[in-house]
Amino acid sequence: MVKKWGLCIAITLIMGGAIQAEEVSLVSTVSQSKVPQNQAFVLTLTVNGAAGDLYPHITIPDLQSDFTIVSTSQSSAFTMVNGVSSRSRSYRYRLMPKKAGIFIIDAFSIDHEGITASTQPIRLVVVEAAATGSPQVPTPIQTRPSPKPTNSSVFLEASVSASDIFMGEQVTYSVKLYRRIALWSSIAIDQDDITDVWQVNNPVKPESIVQKGGQRYYELELVNRTIRPLGVGEQVIPPVTARFVLDPFAGDYRIQSDSVTITVRPLPEPKPPSFTGAIGQYTMTVITPNGLSDSQTFQMTVILSSDQPGAVSPPVIPDTVDYRVLSVPNTTGTADDPNRHAFDYVIIPNKPGVLTIPPIVFSYFSKDSMAYTTIQSQPFTLSVSDDAFQNDPAIERVTDIHFLMDPTYAVRLRALMSDDRYGIWGLSGYALVAGLWVVYGMWRRFAYQKPTMAAKRRAVLRRIQQLDHSGSIADMQAVFLDTLIVFAGYTQAVIAIRSVQQCLTQAGVSEALIASACQWIKNAQLVQFSKEKSLNYSFLDSVKRILYDIIEEVNR
């Protein structure tokens, strides 16, 4: 009997493991398998059974070689049937064929943390258009007609924390579902991409019971985002569509929230020299170092407290002939107080004696007074002793030497051959190395073929697709730089905002996309040098979207 029970348990575990391994699946479909060349179609990737967002770990086929990505969107759904829950996420690409022919859309695949799955390749026939005209949008699939619930029983409500803001401000965008009826199985949401904004997805609130209009409703937050527009003018946030089922025989119901418009106004001119983009009401506290330090490098902290959360750039403390200032800012508020921002500085003296640090100046724009306000700290002094200054190695690091490297093997060999003690052997060594170098150069000339531009572009697209959340800021910046070099003709070896602006302008990229690219560069630098090294998927998704948009506009 014990053996039988043991056998049953083993079989159960094996079956459970098999079921667990089959939980996550990928399915790709197209809205039609035969399309005219001048008509767009929709490619949909559905991820079933994943508790989290696996999209950053999915290997995406090269779509831009044969198609133009017109737009992208995504939706998610969760279902509860007889106590068993299931989740699915759908990612849609609206594609326009570049030419007629027969194309194979390669498989989407994933191999991450024990999850291995892939889709089947899709065969697509693109025929030449019978007549010229504007591209046609594929007709969306219509659900069967069914009586819709009244607005009073279930509805969506979209809101923003502020609808009239200045350039540089951020708002919180939220969409909530209110219901007084029971839902049979699932709620799925769908929304077009919000363009020309910097956005971060925030955790949503769990369902709760609220009073609204004198009646009791179940309130469920579906979307919560922090949004910062990248340009002035009217910023329209597209509506959210929610799909759900009341009973298994009535079909799908669809309700839609209102679109939200945000007016973004430019900040008035002239701006103070010490203004770094802060908007609101601020107070500043400076924690000055002790007058005398054993190491003769002085630590200083500037704390800015505001009346509302938001990103704040650190005050600029310029160098002088008497000292240098290094800053490693933390631009995010703490969990206890998100409105408090601390910035750390290190003061490195250039000479001994008494140093006077002038007031630290910070300017912000107040919406209450509609004017700029400048606040400043009190000056303070530091005492640098002559003995400590001479003995402290940190003081000697005031020059702009960035890296000191150990001599390489080539340098050591050259030094060895140059030594007079070795005489003729040194000359012979020189001749031998020169001969080997000539032979190696000839071999490389014949054996190595320079990759074509098409191969370089494919390699860059592959690197963009392979970016995931486990990568670092340096990895993203490297892919960003390679994309600019290969697709936009960028000639610099490093990312410089002004050079990037000039390059993208000459390449014909739109101003809004240039602003998005420059904003990403600034935010990447802030994250790179801040204390908080954690990244979010929105940061990764933003750089991917920006790079794909640059490639699309350059190739247009």
C-alpha positions in Angstrom: 0.0 0.0 0.0 2.9 2.4 0.9 4.5 1.7 -2.5 1.2 2.5 -4.2 0.8 5.8 -2.4 4.4 6.7 -3.2 3.8 5.9 -6.8 0.7 8.0 -6.9 2.5 10.9 -5.3 5.4 10.6 -7.8 2.9 10.6 -10.7 1.1 13.6 -9.3 4.4 15.5 -9.0 5.4 14.6 -12.5 2.1 15.7 -13.9 2.2 18.9 -11.8 5.6 19.6 -13.2 4.4 19.0 -16.7 1.5 21.3 -16.2 3.7 24.0 -14.7 6.1 23.7 -17.7 3.2 24.1 -20.1 1.6 27.1 -18.3 3.4 29.8 -20.4 2.8 29.7 -24.2 3.3 32.1 -27.1 0.9 32.4 -30.0 1.3 34.8 -33.0 -1.4 35.5 -35.5 -2.1 37.9 -38.4 -5.4 39.6 -39.2 -5.2 38.3 -42.8 -2.8 36.0 -44.6 -3.1 37.8 -48.0 -2.9 41.6 -48.1 -2.5 44.2 -50.9 0.8 46.1 -50.8 -0.9 49.4 -49.9 -2.9 47.9 -47.0 -1.9 47.5 -43.4 -2.5 44.4 -41.4 -2.2 43.5 -37.7 0.3 41.0 -36.2 -0.6 39.9 -32.7 1.6 38.2 -30.2 -0.3 36.6 -27.2 1.5 35.5 -24.1 -0.7 33.1 -22.1 -0.1 32.0 -18.5 2.6 34.5 -17.4 2.1 36.2 -14.1 4.4 39.1 -15.0 5.4 40.9 -18.2 7.8 38.6 -20.1 7.9 40.9 -23.2 11.4 42.3 -22.4 12.8 38.7 -22.5 11.1 37.7 -25.7 13.2 37.5 -28.9 11.4 39.4 -31.6 11.9 38.6 -35.3 13.2 41.3 -37.6 10.0 43.0 -38.8 11.4 46.2 -40.2 13.3 44.6 -43.1 10.1 43.8 -45.0 7.5 45.9 -43.2 7.0 49.4 -41.8 5.8 49.4 -38.2 2.9 51.9 -38.3 1.9 51.7 -34.6 2.0 49.3 -31.6 -0.4 48.7 -28.8 -0.9 46.2 -26.0 -3.6 44.8 -23.7 -3.8 42.4 -20.8 -6.6 40.1 -19.4 -7.1 37.9 -16.4 -9.8 35.3 -16.1 -11.2 33.5 -13.0 -13.3 30.4 -13.8 -14.3 28.0 -11.0 -11.5 29.3 -8.8 -8.8 28.8 -11.5 -7.2 32.0 -12.7 -5.4 32.6 -16.0 -3.7 35.6 -17.5 -2.8 36.7 -21.0 -1.1 39.7 -22.6 -1.4 40.7 -26.2 1.1 42.9 -28.2 -0.1 44.2 -31.5 2.0 45.5 -34.4 0.2 47.3 -37.2 2.4 46.7 -40.2 2.6 48.0 -43.8 4.3 45.8 -46.4 7.2 47.5 -48.2 6.9 45.4 -51.4 4.9 42.6 -52.9 6.0 38.9 -52.5 5.8 36.0 -50.2 7.2 36.6 -46.7 7.9 34.4 -43.7 7.5 36.1 -40.3 9.9 34.2 -38.1 9.0 32.9 -34.7 8.8 34.8 -31.4 10.7 32.9 -28.7 11.6 33.1 -25.1 14.2 31.2 -23.0 14.2 32.8 -19.5 14.3 31.4 -16.0 13.2 27.9 -17.0 10.5 29.2 -19.4 11.0 28.0 -22.9 8.4 28.7 -25.6 8.1 29.9 -29.2 5.5 30.6 -31.9 5.1 29.1 -35.3 6.4 31.0 -38.3 3.7 32.8 -40.3 3.5 32.8 -44.1 2.2 36.0 -45.6 1.4 36.8 -49.2 1.6 40.5 -50.3 0.1 41.2 -53.7 0.5 44.3 -55.7 -2.2 46.9 -55.2 -4.8 47.1 -58.0 -5.0 50.9 -57.8 -3.0 53.6 -56.0 -4.5 55.3 -53.0 -4.0 55.9 -49.4 -3.2 52.9 -47.2 -6.3 51.1 -45.9 -6.7 50.2 -42.3 -7.8 46.6 -41.7 -11.4 46.3 -40.5 -11.4 45.4 -36.8 -13.0 42.2 -35.7 -16.4 42.9 -34.4 -17.9 41.0 -31.5 -21.5 39.8 -31.8 -24.1 42.3 -30.8 -25.4 42.1 -27.3 -27.2 44.5 -24.9 -24.7 46.8 -23.2 -24.8 47.5 -19.5 -26.0 50.9 -18.6 -23.5 53.6 -17.7 -24.8 53.7 -14.1 -24.0 50.0 -13.6 -20.5 49.9 -14.9 -18.3 52.7 -16.4 -14.7 53.9 -16.7 -13.4 57.1 -15.3 -10.0 58.6 -16.5 -8.4 61.5 -14.6 -5.2 63.4 -14.3 -3.8 65.3 -11.3 -3.5 68.5 -13.4 -4.7 69.4 -16.9 -2.9 72.7 -17.3 0.8 72.4 -16.6 4.1 74.0 -17.6 6.9 72.3 -19.5 8.9 70.1 -17.1 5.9 69.3 -14.8 4.7 65.7 -14.4 1.1 64.5 -13.8 -0.5 61.3 -12.5 -2.8 59.6 -15.0 -5.3 57.1 -13.6 -8.1 55.0 -15.1 -10.6 53.4 -12.7 -13.5 50.9 -13.4 -16.7 51.4 -11.3 -19.2 48.6 -11.2 -22.4 47.6 -9.4 -22.8 44.3 -11.3 -21.0 41.0 -11.1 -18.5 40.1 -13.9 -18.5 36.5 -14.9 -14.9 35.9 -15.9 -12.4 38.6 -17.1 -11.4 42.2 -17.6 -9.1 43.1 -20.4 -7.8 46.6 -21.1 -6.4 48.1 -24.3 -4.9 51.5 -25.0 -2.9 53.0 -27.9 0.6 54.2 -27.1 1.0 57.6 -25.5 3.5 59.4 -27.7 5.9 62.3 -26.9 5.9 61.8 -23.2 8.1 60.3 -20.5 6.0 57.8 -18.5 6.5 55.4 -15.6 3.9 52.7 -14.7 3.0 52.8 -11.0 1.4 50.1 -8.9 -2.4 50.1 -9.1 -4.7 50.1 -6.1 -6.6 46.9 -5.2 -10.4 46.8 -5.6 -12.3 48.5 -2.8 -15.9 49.6 -2.1 -16.6 53.4 -2.4 -19.5 55.7 -2.4 -20.1 57.6 -5.7 -23.1 59.7 -6.5 -24.9 58.4 -3.4 -24.5 54.8 -4.5 -22.1 52.0 -3.5 -19.6 50.9 -6.2 -16.7 48.5 -6.5 -13.7 50.6 -7.6 -10.8 48.9 -9.4 -7.9 50.9 -10.7 -6.7 49.6 -14.1 -4.0 52.2 -15.0 -1.8 54.4 -13.0 1.1 56.3 -14.7 3.3 59.2 -14.0 3.6 61.2 -17.2 5.9 64.1 -18.1 5.2 65.6 -21.6 8.3 66.3 -23.8 6.9 69.2 -25.7 4.5 72.2 -25.4 1.0 72.4 -26.8 -2.0 70.0 -26.5 -1.1 66.5 -25.3 -3.9 64.0 -25.9 -3.9 60.8 -23.9 -5.9 58.2 -25.8 -8.9 56.4 -24.2 -8.7 53.1 -22.5 -11.1 50.3 -23.7 -12.2 47.6 -21.2 -13.6 44.3 -22.3 -15.4 41.9 -20.0 -18.0 39.2 -19.9 -21.2 39.3 -17.8 -22.2 35.7 -18.5 -20.8 33.0 -20.9 -23.7 33.4 -23.4 -24.0 37.1 -23.8 -20.7 37.8 -25.5 -18.1 40.5 -24.9 -19.1 44.0 -23.6 -16.8 46.9 -24.3 -16.8 50.3 -22.6 -14.4 53.1 -23.2 -13.1 55.9 -21.1 -12.9 59.5 -22.3 -9.6 60.8 -23.8 -7.8 63.3 -21.6 -6.2 66.5 -22.9 -3.3 68.2 -21.1 -2.3 71.7 -22.0 1.5 72.1 -21.7 2.7 75.7 -21.6 6.2 77.0 -22.0 7.9 78.6 -19.0 8.1 82.4 -19.2 11.3 84.1 -20.2 13.9 85.1 -19.1 14.9 82.2 -16.8 17.3 82.8 -14.0 20.8 81.3 -14.5 20.3 79.0 -11.5 17.0 77.6 -12.7 17.2 73.9 -13.5 13.5 73.2 -14.2 12.0 73.0 -10.7 8.3 73.9 -10.5 6.4 74.3 -7.3 7.3 75.6 -3.8 10.8 74.7 -2.5 12.9 75.2 0.6 16.6 74.5 0.8 18.8 73.1 3.6 22.6 72.9 3.3 24.4 70.5 5.6 27.9 72.0 5.6 31.0 70.0 6.5 33.1 70.6 9.6 35.7 73.3 9.4 38.6 70.8 9.5 38.7 67.3 8.1 41.4 64.6 8.5 41.3 63.7 4.8 40.9 67.3 3.6 38.1 66.3 1.3 34.8 67.8 2.5 31.4 66.2 2.3 28.4 68.5 1.8 24.7 67.7 1.3 22.0 70.0 -0.2 18.4 69.0 0.7 15.4 70.4 -1.4 11.9 70.0 0.0 8.9 70.7 -2.3 5.2 70.8 -1.9 4.7 68.0 -4.5 6.6 64.9 -5.7 8.6 65.1 -8.9 12.1 64.9 -10.4 14.4 67.7 -9.5 17.9 68.5 -10.9 20.6 69.3 -8.4 21.8 72.9 -7.9 24.9 73.8 -9.9 27.9 74.5 -7.7 30.7 75.8 -10.0 34.4 75.1 -9.5 36.9 77.9 -8.7 40.6 78.2 -8.7 40.6 77.3 -5.0 38.6 74.1 -5.1 36.8 71.5 -7.2 33.2 70.2 -6.6 32.2 66.7 -7.5 28.5 65.8 -7.3 26.8 62.4 -7.1 23.2 63.4 -6.9 20.2 61.3 -5.8 17.3 62.8 -7.7 14.5 60.7 -6.2 12.7 61.2 -3.0 12.8 58.7 -0.2 10.1 56.2 0.5 9.2 58.1 3.7 9.1 61.5 2.1 8.9 61.5 -1.8 9.0 65.3 -1.7 12.4 65.4 -0.2 15.5 65.3 -2.4 19.1 65.0 -1.2 22.1 65.8 -3.3 25.6 64.9 -2.1 28.7 66.9 -3.0 32.5 66.5 -2.4 34.7 69.6 -2.1 38.3 69.0 -3.1 40.7 72.0 -2.2 43.4 73.0 -4.7 45.5 74.8 -2.1 45.9 75.0 1.7 44.5 77.8 3.8 41.0 79.1 4.5 38.5 78.6 1.7 35.3 80.6 1.5 32.4 78.8 -0.2 29.9 81.3 -1.6 26.2 80.9 -1.2 24.5 78.0 -3.0 21.8 79.4 -5.3 18.7 77.6 -6.4 15.7 78.9 -8.5 12.3 77.5 -9.0 9.1 78.6 -10.8 6.1 79.2 -8.6 2.6 78.6 -10.1 1.0 80.6 -7.3 2.9 83.8 -8.0 3.6 82.9 -11.7 7.1 84.1 -11.2 10.6 82.7 -10.6 11.9 82.6 -7.0 15.5 82.4 -6.1 16.7 81.1 -2.7 20.3 80.8 -1.4 22.2 79.5 1.5 24.7 81.2 3.8 28.4 81.2 2.8 30.7 79.1 4.9 34.5 78.6 5.3 36.8 75.6 5.3 40.2 75.3 6.9 42.8 73.3 5.0 46.1 72.7 6.8 49.4 72.8 4.9 50.6 69.5 6.3 47.4 67.6 5.6 47.3 69.1 2.1 50.7 67.9 1.2 50.2 64.4 2.6 46.6 63.7 1.4 46.6 61.8 -1.9 43.1 62.9 -2.7 44.3 66.5 -3.0 46.6 65.4 -5.8 43.7 64.2 -7.9 42.7 67.7 -9.0 43.9 67.4 -12.6 41.7 66.0 -15.3 43.4 62.5 -15.4 40.6 60.1 -15.7 42.3 56.7 -15.9 45.7 55.4 -15.0 46.4 52.0 -16.7 49.1 49.4 -16.1 51.5 49.1 -19.1 50.4 46.6 -21.7 52.5 43.8 -23.0 53.3 45.8 -26.2 54.5 48.7 -24.1 56.7 46.4 -22.0 58.1 44.7 -25.1 58.9 48.1 -26.7 60.7 49.3 -23.5 62.7 46.0 -23.3 63.9 46.3 -26.9 64.7 50.0 -26.4 67.1 49.2 -23.5 70.7 49.9 -24.5 71.9 47.0 -22.5 70.6 44.6 -25.1 72.3 46.3 -28.1 71.9 44.3 -31.3 69.3 42.1 -29.8 67.0 45.1 -29.4 67.4 46.0 -33.1 66.8 42.4 -34.1 63.7 42.4 -31.9 62.4 45.5 -33.6 62.9 44.0 -37.1 61.2 40.7 -36.1 58.2 42.5 -34.6 57.9 44.8 -37.7 58.0 41.8 -40.0 55.3 40.0 -38.1 53.2 43.1 -38.0 53.4 43.4 -41.9 52.5 39.8 -42.3 49.6 40.1 -39.9 48.3 43.2 -41.7 48.4 41.5 -45.1 46.6 38.5 -43.6 43.8 40.7 -42.2 43.5 42.5 -45.5 42.7 39.3 -47.4 41.0 37.3 -44.7 38.7 40.0 -43.3 35.9 41.5 -45.2 34.4 44.7 -44.0 30.7 44.1 -43.1 28.2 45.8 -45.4 25.9 48.5 -44.3 22.9 46.1 -44.4 24.8 43.7 -42.1 25.5 46.6 -39.7 21.9 47.6 -39.6 20.7 44.0 -39.0 23.3 43.8 -36.1 22.0 47.0 -34.5 18.4 45.9 -34.8 19.3 42.6 -33.2 21.0 44.4 -30.3 17.9 46.6 -29.8 15.7 43.5 -29.6 18.0 41.8 -27.2 18.0 44.7 -24.7 16.3 43.6 -21.5 15.8 44.6 -17.9 19.0 42.8 -16.7 21.2 45.2 -18.8 22.9 48.3 -17.5 22.6 51.9 -18.4 26.0 51.6 -20.2 24.6 48.8 -22.4 21.6 50.9 -23.4 23.8 53.9 -24.1 26.1 51.7 -26.3 23.1 50.5 -28.4 21.8 54.1 -28.6 25.2 55.3 -29.9 25.5 52.5 -32.4 22.0 53.2 -33.7 22.9 56.9 -34.3 26.1 56.0 -36.0 24.7 53.3 -38.4 21.3 54.8 -39.2 21.7 58.6 -38.7 25.4 59.1 -39.7 26.5 60.2 -36.2 30.3 60.8 -36.1 31.0 61.3 -32.4 32.5 58.6 -30.2 30.4 59.6 -27.2 26.8 60.7 -26.8 26.7 64.5 -26.6 23.2 66.1 -26.6 24.0 69.0 -28.9 25.7 66.7 -31.4 22.8 64.3 -31.2 20.3 67.2 -31.9 22.3 68.3 -35.0 22.7 64.8 -36.3 19.0 63.9 -36.0 17.9 67.3 -37.4 20.1 66.7 -40.5 18.7 63.2 -40.8 15.2 64.5 -41.0 13.9 63.3 -37.6 10.9 65.2 -36.2 11.4 67.7 -33.4 9.2 65.8 -31.0 11.3 62.6 -31.4 14.5 64.6 -31.1 13.2 66.0 -27.8 12.3 62.5 -26.6 15.8 61.2 -27.5 17.5 64.1 -25.7 15.3 63.7 -22.6 16.2 60.0 -22.5 19.9 60.8 -22.6 19.5 63.3 -19.7 17.5 60.8 -17.6 20.0 58.0 -18.4 22.8 60.3 -17.1 20.9 61.1 -13.9 20.3 57.4 -13.3 23.9 56.5 -14.1 25.4 58.9 -11.5 22.7 58.6 -8.8 22.6 56.4 -5.8 19.5 54.6 -7.0 20.7 52.1 -9.7 17.4 50.3 -10.1 15.7 50.5 -13.5 12.1 50.0 -14.6 10.5 48.5 -17.7 9.2 51.9 -18.8 12.8 53.2 -19.0 13.8 50.2 -21.2 10.6 50.4 -23.3 11.2 54.1 -23.9 14.7 53.7 -25.3 13.4 50.8 -27.6 10.5 52.9 -28.8 12.8 55.9 -29.4 15.3 53.9 -31.4 12.7 52.2 -33.5 11.0 55.5 -34.2 14.4 57.1 -35.2 15.1 54.2 -37.6 11.6 54.4 -39.1 11.8 58.2 -39.7 15.4 58.0 -41.1 14.4 55.3 -43.5 11.2 57.0 -44.5 
